[in-house]
Amino acid sequence: MTKPSEMASLDMQFAGIRNVAQGSVQGYPPEAVKAARAALVYLSKKYDEIVEARW
């Protein structure tokens, strides 16, 4: 089972990657934004798995 503190950490990491992927954070090269978008897709799936396993 995932601890609440681990979920909070995942939420913060997820939010940071989402901000880069959406272009909300300036100064990242296009390759980084593309990688963040790919990571966001992967992490979205993993995040759903974690949440489902938790409940």
C-alpha beads as a LAMMPS data file, in Angstrom:
LAMMPS data file: protein, C-alpha beads

55 atoms
54 bonds

1 atom types
1 bond types

-500.0 500.0 xlo xhi
-500.0 500.0 ylo yhi
-500.0 500.0 zlo zhi

Masses

1 110.0

Atoms # bond

1 1 1 0.000 0.000 0.000
2 1 1 1.220 3.501 -0.808
3 1 1 1.744 5.847 2.134
4 1 1 0.022 9.265 2.095
5 1 1 3.436 10.980 2.084
6 1 1 4.440 8.960 -0.995
7 1 1 1.213 9.956 -2.744
8 1 1 1.847 13.626 -1.929
9 1 1 5.349 13.323 -3.365
10 1 1 3.995 11.671 -6.507
11 1 1 1.376 14.409 -6.826
12 1 1 4.072 17.101 -6.688
13 1 1 6.301 15.337 -9.221
14 1 1 3.325 14.750 -11.478
15 1 1 2.374 18.437 -11.296
16 1 1 5.916 19.542 -12.144
17 1 1 6.128 17.307 -15.196
18 1 1 2.641 18.394 -16.281
19 1 1 3.681 22.061 -16.067
20 1 1 6.691 21.430 -18.324
21 1 1 4.613 19.346 -20.752
22 1 1 1.986 22.091 -21.016
23 1 1 4.611 24.751 -21.598
24 1 1 3.773 26.543 -18.340
25 1 1 7.463 26.632 -17.381
26 1 1 9.619 28.768 -19.651
27 1 1 13.184 27.981 -20.642
28 1 1 12.975 24.278 -21.431
29 1 1 14.190 23.164 -24.869
30 1 1 11.628 21.517 -27.192
31 1 1 13.213 18.103 -26.577
32 1 1 12.572 18.440 -22.839
33 1 1 8.950 19.416 -23.430
34 1 1 8.512 16.425 -25.755
35 1 1 10.097 14.108 -23.171
36 1 1 7.875 15.570 -20.437
37 1 1 4.800 14.869 -22.567
38 1 1 5.893 11.252 -23.075
39 1 1 6.588 10.925 -19.354
40 1 1 3.195 12.422 -18.574
41 1 1 1.437 9.744 -20.628
42 1 1 3.423 6.980 -18.931
43 1 1 2.998 8.415 -15.440
44 1 1 -0.726 8.967 -15.963
45 1 1 -1.118 5.242 -16.526
46 1 1 1.085 4.363 -13.547
47 1 1 -0.680 6.905 -11.343
48 1 1 -4.048 5.348 -12.196
49 1 1 -2.669 1.905 -11.341
50 1 1 -1.395 3.155 -7.969
51 1 1 -4.678 4.845 -7.124
52 1 1 -6.690 1.775 -8.135
53 1 1 -4.433 -0.522 -6.100
54 1 1 -4.791 1.775 -3.142
55 1 1 -8.578 1.538 -3.093

Bonds

1 1 1 2
2 1 2 3
3 1 3 4
4 1 4 5
5 1 5 6
6 1 6 7
7 1 7 8
8 1 8 9
9 1 9 10
10 1 10 11
11 1 11 12
12 1 12 13
13 1 13 14
14 1 14 15
15 1 15 16
16 1 16 17
17 1 17 18
18 1 18 19
19 1 19 20
20 1 20 21
21 1 21 22
22 1 22 23
23 1 23 24
24 1 24 25
25 1 25 26
26 1 26 27
27 1 27 28
28 1 28 29
29 1 29 30
30 1 30 31
31 1 31 32
32 1 32 33
33 1 33 34
34 1 34 35
35 1 35 36
36 1 36 37
37 1 37 38
38 1 38 39
39 1 39 40
40 1 40 41
41 1 41 42
42 1 42 43
43 1 43 44
44 1 44 45
45 1 45 46
46 1 46 47
47 1 47 48
48 1 48 49
49 1 49 50
50 1 50 51
51 1 51 52
52 1 52 53
53 1 53 54
54 1 54 55
